[in-house]
Amino acid sequence: MESLIIDQLKRERIIELLKSGKRIDGRSLDEQRPLQIETGVIPKANGSARIKLGNTEVITGVKIQPDKPFPDLGDKGILICTAEILPLADPHVEPGPPTEDVIELARVVDRGIRETEMIDLHQLVLIEDKSVIGIFIDSSVIDADGNLFDACSYASVAALLSCTVPKYEVKDDIPSLVEGVTSKPPVTTLPISVTMARIGDYIIVDPTSEEEACMDARMTITTNSAGNICALQKGGSEGFTPEQLIQCSEIALQVGTKIRKQFEQLK
Amino acid sequence: MMDVKRRYVIPGDIIATGPIRPEQNVYQDGEKMISTCVGISEIFENSVRVIPLTGAYMPKTNDLVIGKVVGTSPLSWEFDINSCYIGFLPAQDVFGRDYSPTKDELKQRLDIGDLVAARVANFDRSRDPLLTVQDRDLGKIDSGELIEISPSKVPRLIGKRGSMIQTIEMATRAVITIGQNGWIVVSCDDSEGLLKAVEAIKMVDALAHTPNLTERVKSMLGVPAGENNDTIND
């Protein structure tokens, strides 16, 4: 995805406003855009969600089906996250193989869910080393206005929370679907990712695409319900000082707690 | 004024039939005149045209546009002019005839992201539009705020004989540079005036197709109605 080139006047304005603790859309530095969550939007999927984070919009579907486990992880179910930015989401997106940014997006979302151990994958084993249940989470960005990491992460978590796991019985080593019997997924915690951008000395939460166009560095921190940092991704060409990193982790915990309340209602 | 029949049309709508001349955004199929875009059709005595409600900017020679530098090559700058075409500004236009790619650095004059007021010097659809800054009031824009509106609403923002833009400029004391490509730079010393001007421009963009717009903009800006007597209400 070729990124937005922001005009010099707007860049100066964004930086000027930050000095007085304001942002171009009127938010405070550690304020997220309004988050709307809607679940059950794809009737044929096992679970789905559509979220709006300001003008960014993501739709996610969850598919659950029996699969062979990975050779080294025979005692765990499969969890795979993918992401895609549709060409209609942004003028700079072209159809074709996924770019570096999209691969990073999918990996950060996957890491957040995997490393917080949101889903107890041990409970998804049908026959150890032979057959397990696989959860496939596919996110599509349908409107891109910055902070796709959080938007895709929230949509994936909401879709997982709303999904139902079909029951499979094993006969002669072959899993077969038991019609009409479903259960809730084995959710253990709620991963909430918080993405921050550094513009000069200022750390802002949930950057829009305009703010992303003038940021120096980016940090995504995923925390679990117990308030532990479980996953972290740094982006952008420049770095963070140790003090800024500590500040980022504090913001991630603080903002994450607020967002988590919205997700707890979905449980 | 001539008797003009107006109505809303969508692509494929038959606007009129008979021996009549198709103009902007209209094509002829036998005797039928068919719209090619969403807009308001206007049937004149011997011609028919559609004023689009939305659409991209199509460059025209002599148009004033506001462009954003998106790239450079050894001999020219490339501009985003809010169109399907990329605008080209030759280095010689800025550095003069003795420009030398080995000696002069383009980015010292105009860097990526800079906004420039330019005029379309030449364009014929087979090549990308050629821009020029060789005129009064053209060149790099150093201050102000960029607002984007639909290029098809630009004539409405200017108004008949510039009435709308004069109203906004007088009421807010802002200086407004309108590019035909729908990009507008507003600068004002007073931040409240700037906000008001921006709000008025956005209002014109949203309500361009509605009647009595000048009056409504005036009441929004707090200008007494009828102060600017040469304003023509539509």
Interface residues (C-beta under 8 A of the other chain):
Chain A: I5 I6 D7 Q8 L9 K10 R11 R13
Chain B: K68 V70 D80 D111 I112 G113 D114 L115 I141 S143 G144 E145 L146 V185
